[in-house]
């Protein structure tokens, strides 16, 4: 491969990853259109339609979804696979709840601290060593959470839940050792029996919106799977050709956009003490980014 071709591939990869993060950053606007539907029902449809569209994705690529699953499930224990599925479901539910209930800023905060929590999990589970800048980043994040607890709106449980479950899910994907779309297919297929039972219960009890609400609601719920799959596909394709360090910078596009949407579009309350909390977290993010510059790593991000 010539230098020109390599540069062209890197530019294409950066574009794809950037677009993927931009789509993720705009997803709150999609979930907001479903704020009249209960977060739990939205979660059920996100899981069901993700399982369907992920299967279609592999069929279009000439691969049989059940063979993909069989290969993936041979690599890890059933307990780890089921736990991974439950963790991502908790992450999705907490994020959907945050967006639709007017707590988008907490979701933004959660995804700002997520990369630093991934580093911490690497230390605890894989005996990786933290650099001084990563330790500083962790201390800033702890200071932000403590300050929010003492002076702002109390312990930011939604932020910690969203960031913590996403970091844990990314770490579990590293252990399982499959790509993002395969992991998405595995998690959602494992959850589908319970999801179908819950959807049936809601429908029979007259509590569900799907098929009983408006056509637009039905279409939006059906699109929840594509809204999840499309940015993931862009991200996976883009990260093939660009360095980990570049992805490390770009990943903060999503929480930054969530912050902008929360403050300036949806006009969520933003107090002085919340500003101090975000400032401490952003100092942690800056320390983390500097650690990438000082010590670049190979590979792709966990999640």
Secondary structure, 3 states (H helix, E strand, C coil): CCHHHHHHHHHHHHHHHHHHHHHHHHHHHHHHCCCCCCHHHHHHHHHHHHHHHHHHHHHHCCCCHHHHHHHHHHCCCHHHHHHHHHHHHHHHHHHHHHHHCCCHHHHHHHHHHHHHHHHHHHHHHHCCCCCHHHHHHHHHHHHHHHHHHHHCCCCCHHHHHHHHHHHHHHHHHHHHCCCHHHHHHHHHHHHHHHHHHHHHHHHHCCCCCCCCCCHHHHHHHHCHHHHHHHHHHHHHHHHCCCCHHHHHHHCHHHHHHHHHHHHHHCCCCCCHHHHHHHHHHHHHHHHHHHHHHHCCCCCCCCC
